[in-house]
Each structure stands twice: as C-alpha cells, then as structure tokens.
Amino acid sequence: MGSRGSHAARIPDADSIRRETGFSQASLLRLYHRFRALDRNKKGYLSRVDLQQIGALAVNPLGDRIIDSFFPDGNLRVDFPGFVRVLAHFRPVDEDDSSMRDPKEPEPLNSRMNKLRFAFQLYDLDRDGKISRHEMLQVLRLMVGVQVTEEQLESIADRTVQEADEDGDGAVSFLEFTKSLEKMDIEQKMSIRILK
Amino acid sequence: MLRAALPLLGLPLAGAAATEEPTREPGSPGEPPPGLALFRWQWHEVEAPYLVALWILVASLAKIVFHLSRKVTSLVPESCLLILLGLVLGGIVLAVAKKAEYQLEPGTFFLFLLPPIVLDSGYFMPSRLFFDNLGAILTYAVVGTLWNAFTTGAALWGLQQAGFVAPRVQASFLDFLLFGSLISAVDPVAVLAVFEEVHVNDTLFIIVFGESLLNDAVTVVLYKVCNSFVEMGSANVQAADYLKGVASLFVVSLGGAAVGLVFAFLLALTTRFTKRVRIIEPLLVFLLAYAAYLTAEMASLSAILAVTMCGLGCKKYVEANISHKSRTAVKYTMKTLASCAETVIFMLLGISAVDSSKWAWDSGLVLGTLFFILFFRALGVVLQTWVLNQFRLVPLDKIDQVVMSYGGLRGAVAFALVILLDRTKVPAKDYFVATTIVVVFFTVIVQGLTIKPLVKWLKVKRSEHHKPTLNQELHEHTFDHILAAVEDVVGHHGYHYWRDRWEQFDKKYLSQLLMRRSAYRIRDQIWDVYYRLNIRDAISFVDQGGHILSSTGLTLPSMPSRNSVAETSVTNLLRESGSGACLDLQVIDTVRSGRDREDAVMHHLLCGGLYKPRRRYKASCSRHFISEDAQERQDKEVFQQNMKRRLESFKSTKHNICFTKSKPRPRKTGRKKNGLANTEATNGKPPRDLGFQDTAAVILTVESEEEEESDSSETEKEDDEGIIFVARATNEVLQEGKVSGSLEVCPSPRIIPPSPTCAEKELPWKSGQGDLAVYVSSETTKIVPVDMQAGWNQSISSLESLASPPCTQAPTMTRLPPCPLATEEAQPFHLPYDPRPSFAFPPSLAKAGRSRSESSADIPQQQELQPLMGHEDRTRLSPRTANSHWCIQFNKGGRL
C-alpha cells in the first residue's frame, strides 16, 4: 500500500475500490486515466454524453444499452468507483480468486454469475427479471440487421424464447438464461485480458 | 512420379501385356496391319493414368479394409496403417521388380498431393477459432519453427563435432542447418491425420494444426535460404545474404498470403455470378484455389499459405453464393480429394522407405536427430507458451503443452524436401534421407499410436460437440458486442475492437461486393442458426415418423417449403383452387364449398401467418432444401416426368376421356381413402392425431383399422357405384393396402388413365362429390386446360405445388363422395366434425410438436412454436402423399 505510486495516490479510495473490484494497481491506474480522459470538463463524473462521445460505441448495436448499464437506477452521472465497478465484470477470472476469497463476502464482480447478470440486464430493459418476447425481439432487431424481415425476426424471437423458456411463462428468467448458456465458457467469453 | 515404369501391381497386367504384345507386334512392324485388329493391347498408352488410378484404388481399398475392424482403427491411426501397408507393398515391389518403384516424388507431392489436403484444411478451418488464437499460432509457427531448425541443426553439428556422428557423414554446419530446417517443420498432413482422430479440445487442435499450416512459409524460406547458402558455399555467403534471407521470410509468407487472398477475392466474386451456371460452381472453387497454389509456387512464395488463406478467405462468401448442392459437392469432393491424397502420401511414404539405395544409415545421426527434435520441440513449446501465457486470456496449461510438444509430427513435407536435396552439393544427403525417414516414421507411427492414450491418460479436455442453440448464438453475438463496447470504453483497441471493426467493414463493403444480393440478404449468423435448427427439426421429424406419415396421407415438413419455393406461392394456388374450384362447379354444395373455404382460410392462416419466416427463407434459396432428401427428390422427379407425359397425352388424346371417365374412379377411391385417413387423423379424432406424430407405428395400426371400419363400408360402396369395370380387382388391392396402412395403397391406382390427375388434384372433392365418374372426367377436361394449363406451363414445380392444395382440402371433401345422394345427407352429418378439426388442431399439434421436440431437440417446452410447425406440417402434409400417389399412378397411366 505504501508502495503505490504517485499516480495511484491520486485515485480516491483506491484501496477500497481495488478490494471490491479486484483490479490490479496498474489496471486501476489505467482506468483512472481513461476515466479522466472521458470526463471532458473535469467534472469528476461521467455523464451519458461523455460515453456517447466514444466513436465506436455509436456504431455498436448494443452501445446504448451498454452505456445505460453505467447509469443504473436512473442516475445521470457515474463516478469513478461506479465506472470501475461496471468494468470489473470483465476482469478475467483467476483461479486463485475463488480460493482466496472469504465465503462470507459477496461474489466477486467478475464471477460467472455476475458476468451473466450483466449480459442479462442488457436484455431485460424493464428490469422485471425476465426477458420477454418483446425484449428479445428488440435485441434481435439490433443484432440481426436489416436483411431479415420483421416477421422473420419475430419467429426467431419466438423460437429463442421458447428454447430457453422452461417454465412456460413465455419469458426467459435469469435462471433460464444461465441455463441456456450452461455449456458456454462465459468466464472466457466475457473477459478482457487487459483488465487484470 | 507414379508413372515410373511398368507396374508392380500392373505386373500381372504387364505380364499379360507382354504375352499379348509379342503376338500383336509381329503384325505392327509390318506397318499398316492389313486387317482391322479385333483386339489390341495398348498398355503404354494408358499406362500412366492407369497406374495412378490403380494406386488410388489400392489405397482406397486399403482404407476400406482398415475400417472393417473398428477396433484396429480406434487404436491405430490410419496414417500408421497406411505407412505400414506402404512398407509391405514397397517390399513386394522391391522383391518383384528388383528395384524400388513408385516412390513419393517431390514433384508429384507438391503439385498434386499436397494442394487438396491444404485446401481442405484451409477451407474448413473454423475461422473464428483460428483468428481467436492467431497470436499463438503465429508464434509457434514462426518462432517455434525457427527455433527448432536452428537448435536442431546446431545441436547435430555439435554432435558431429563431439564425434558421435560417424566421420563418413560429411556435413558442414550449413548442411546441418539445412537439415534442421527441413526436419523441424511440423507437418500438416501428419498432424491432421492423427489429431482428427484424437479429438482434443478445439483450442489445442487449432494451435497445433494452425501452426503446422503456417509454418510452411518459414520452412520453405529456411530451406531455400539454407539450400542456396549451401550451394553458394559457406565461404561466399555475405552479410547481405543473411539480410536477404530474413527479408525473404516476409516476402514468402506475406506474399503467399496475399496471393491466396487475391484468389479468394476472385473466387468469391466469380461465384457471385454463377447463378445460371450452377453446375460449374464446385469446379470454380477447386480451379481458383489450385490456381492460387500454382501461382504462389510459381513465384516461389509459400504455396501452402496461399491455399490456406484462399480457402479461409473465400469460404464465407462462396458458401453464401453457391447453391446448396454445389456446397455439398464442394464439401465432398474436397474431402474425397484430401483423403485420397493423404492416403496415397502415406502409402508412398512407406514404399519409399524401402528403397535402400537412396539412404545410408548412421545411428549417431538418427538417434541424435530423434532426440533433438523431441527435446527442442518440447523446450520450444514450453518457452513460447510461457511467453504467450503472459498475454493470453486463457493460459495454456501444462497438459496442453505436453500434447503440443508431443503432437509435433513430421511428415511427407520433410521427406519431399530431403529428397529434393542435391547430392552433389550436399554429400550427406543419403544420411539425411535415412534420418528423415526414421523421424517421419517414428513421429507418425510411435507418436501417432501413443498420442491417443496419452491424451486420455492426461485427461486433456476433449472437444465437446453440442448442437448450437439460438440462445447461444444470440448471446455469443451479444458478448462480442459487449466486449467490443467495453474495449471502447476502456480505450484499449484490442482484439475485440478490431474484430468488430472488421465485421463492420465486411458487412458494409466486402459482403456487399462479394455476395449476391439474395445471399447477402439472408446471410446472417443468427438467422442461419435458426434456419439450421428448423431444418434439423424437420429432418428429425422425418426420421421419426415422416415416412409413415407420408404413407397415410400426410406430408413431410419439408414439402411445403418446396412448394413455396416454386415461387407460385402456395397460398395463391390454394386460393385459386379453393375458391375457384367452388365457383367452377355449381355441382358443389355451398356448404361444402364453405367448408372448403374455411379449410383454405385455415390453411392460409396457419402456413401463411404463423410460420411464414421459414417458408420465406426457402423461397429465397429454394434449392437448399430440395437436395436434402434424395428420396424426395427422386419422387419429385418421377412425379414431374409423369406429369409431363400425362399432360401431353391428355392434350393430344381428348378422346381418351371416356376411357378416363371410367377409370379415374379406382384411383379416386384410393385417394379418397387416403383423404379419409387424413381427415380422420386430423379432423375426426384429435386425440389420435397427436399420438399420430409421436408414435407413428402404434397409431398407424389404429388408423388403418379405423380406416377400415369407417372407410371400408363407405368406400366399398362407393367403389361399387363409381367403379365400372376395372375397379373390382383394384379395389381389393386398395383395401388390402389400406389395411396394411402403408404405401401399398399406391400400387392400386395402376389402372388409372392419364388425364384425370390434374383435375383430381385440383378439385378432388368435385370428383368425390359428383361421385359420378362422368362428372369427374368432364370436370377434369374442362378444368385442366383452363385452370391448370397455366400452372403446367409455368413450371413443373408449380405443378407439384398445384397438387398440394387439393389434398389439403381433399380430406374434407372426399369424405362426402361415397354416394351422391348419400353424400347430401351425410353432409350435415359430417359438418359438425369439420369445424372441430380446425379448432382441435392447435392442442393436438402442440402435443405432437412437443413430443417431437423432446426427442429431437433438448428443449422440453416449445409449445408455442412447435405447434405451428407441426401445424404447417399437418396442413401441408397432404400434398406429399398426393404426390407419391400420383407419381405411381401416373407411372402406370403412362405405361398404359
């Protein structure tokens, strides 16, 4: 702790953030720089507009939703800890993470479940804990592009929902969502290497 | 080359030729042989291709023999067996011909045997996986190969200096480097042959295999550079040459890749315009890929890299552009060629080893090389992996490293390269040849044999194949986008960022340019998965009960698609035939027509509204589906032909009509029965209905009984009335067929004359209703020309689709026919039933659908969607049967 560099010293609450997110000193520092770079007016927080400025995000079909995920509960601004907390979902999973961790503590942000939850809430717009057919359709519309007609999209949405839907309520709950992705290596697919 | 001299295998033949020729020869010297020779033996003219064919045949037969015993092939890789077989054959050749023949010639190998294998592997390379691991693959391919070459070469030289290699092996340091460069490269053919049977996890496989493909550039460069250095003599090599050597590494590899990509582009672009000449599509793929190979070879670039990149680059667009049939053709031809080449390579490798004149043994060199290639391979892998793991999201663990080290098989490339050495420049060539042979044999046989148990023992993560699900596909895309977005937010332009970029570029420009519009429109991965899932469902449905269903009067799910494909939309046809038919004939009761219409409406509703997407898709790329089922296609063709013939005869012979009149009856009855079966299944007894789909066999019997009960009385009667002369016999046949409840029904219609088909098809109920043969026939004559002619003329396929509508409705109508009078009375009776079916559909189907889905797919609950599918199946089921029946009938008719 005492060894942290002068840059890191400027990060407010660096230790608690690190404890919560598990980021390394270097990543945290990098993120902090990024955060300040995004924060145009040096206001100490990011607004939606700040993130929307990122060029590539605008063309990302899920860009808006991902930006939204930085602003939970209708907040209009996100501070650095909040910013890091979201990004912490994408930290690669270390083997020693689980062994070191105290069982009492909540799951780390980069656990499989939390990664999945992050993805899930991108679908679940109304936050009712279920991906309805309508929500699925919206996502599909974003993803599939213009070549496929609306009707086709609808049938894909139907099929997708039914595929995952186990209790027959016509919507995909989080549990069903995780089940449908059971065989996928989420830890790998939802991690970015540099976010150690 | 293969053609070398007279055959070993051809020996018997040659012997025959020898005996034959002398007798002929005397005639020929006398120049123009006086008479026409009745028999002439011209072995020499066909010798070369004959021998090639023979060798391939031998190799293929050997393959068949190996695979007779599953136990052997599960334990021993095929490549080992082939090499051993080659050894045996080589021994025979040697014994018989007293000289070694049919060896693996570098020319043959590089120009003919290698390209198909590389193309196959490049074309079918899982590109996503490949690019996901590109960093690791490149590292191993470039750094690893360089490392192997230099360390092995240097170590061998050290061995020689230390006196472990006999002094008769005259080799300088450069010679050893040259040898190291050719022996160090992991061989794609050997790796593929062994790893394809081992089934390690995808990442591991792609790394080892990708390395073996990409290291070709390095090997070629190293080999060429060392070779030219050796030829120049080490004294003359200047610093600039070393620099050139390094530069040529880039030129050869990047140049090769560029050539491949250019040809991939050309290939994709070409296939965009082959819509009207589908037949040459597969050829184009092979031609251009081969052209890429030869071009690269010509420019002394890395040909393997060129073909790999060509296959890798063009696949996406080519697959989208070419027809489904062509795709299958490409796939199988490619696999066949590759497997053929591989087989021949290994066999020839075995044969070549027998030729002792080519090699000279030195234990020190051989053992030293064996040890060094294993040791340095392992060391190199460990070192590189350690570095790589600093950058890899998923580190390669120790077990992976063991497999990678152990999977470094050497193969025919090394052998061909060592054969190419110039003995005058490399005095130790013979020793190198022997060593290479031993190394190749050791790696392929010993390592090939043991790698499977090793993988098992180490519990290497195996590749797991699970069916793709829509959810997975969709979510995977989501994840990709999320990661790309997060990289944006983090401000790190990493892999995901660039992939995203590339995909956008591809979507915006490349795909637009290289895919034909129709293909581009439907080319979406999610959509693709959806489509494939549907097809799978359909196929499994057919597998389960489609057969039986079809015989009882229902169609396969695939059927509708085909109809719609024809572009004469089913709905339209339905509408035409449905409403039009009713209007045509006042004979038909309003009630009936109303019911009819209801049916039609229901049908429209179901197949139009509910399941449109699938149908649509098919409409856009129709042929995809057709080729699915050979049987079906056959049926269709038969049907079409007969229809044509029929139409012709119908047109020409109007006088036939009277004949027709009498005859149509029996067929009608048969049809009616079918229709009945159908109606009963669908309408009368919904509960049965659901069972119908899940356990076809059981219910089949029930139905047949049912038919018998209800039908027999009715139909019998009907038959009596309607059928004039021919009927009796047929009737019985029919009845029997009925009872058995299977296709036997079809044969009965034998008696049928040409014309009625159309009419019946279009207005089955009319005939039924009219019950009078006269009616039917007259209608037929009337209607066919008017109503159907257009359809006929349009296309044969449209004909087929025409056939469908009536059938869907046939059930309802046909039931009535029995006796005209009785029908009238019966009608009200029947009516109540009819509405029911339509309403009853969903639940029953839901169940059926679910049962199907349960067995076919793993998703237990698909009530909503499946029913629809089931429904469609159901509604469109009839056409199929109709078709099958018709075919047969027409057949007979035509004969008549």
Interface residues (C-beta under 8 A of the other chain):
Chain A: R30 L31 R34 A37 L38 L51 I54 G55 A56 L57 V59 N60 P61 L62 G63 I66 F70 L87 F90 P92 F118 A119 L122 Y123 V139 L140 M143 V144 G145 Q147 V148 T149 E151 Q152 E154 S155 I156 D158 R159 T160 Q162 E163 A164 D165 E166 G168 G170 F177 S180 L181 K183 M184 Q188 K189 M190 S191 I192 R193 I194 L195
Chain B: F391 R392 L393 V394 E464 H466 T469 L470 N471 Q472 L474 H475 E476 H477 T478 F479 H481 I482 L483 A484 A485 V486 E487 D488 V489 V490 G491 H492 G494 H496 Y497 D500 R501 Q504 K507 Y520 R521 I522 R523 D524 I526 W527 Y530 L533 Y611 K612 P613 R614 R616 Y617 I859 P860 Q861 Q862 Q863 E864 L865 Q866
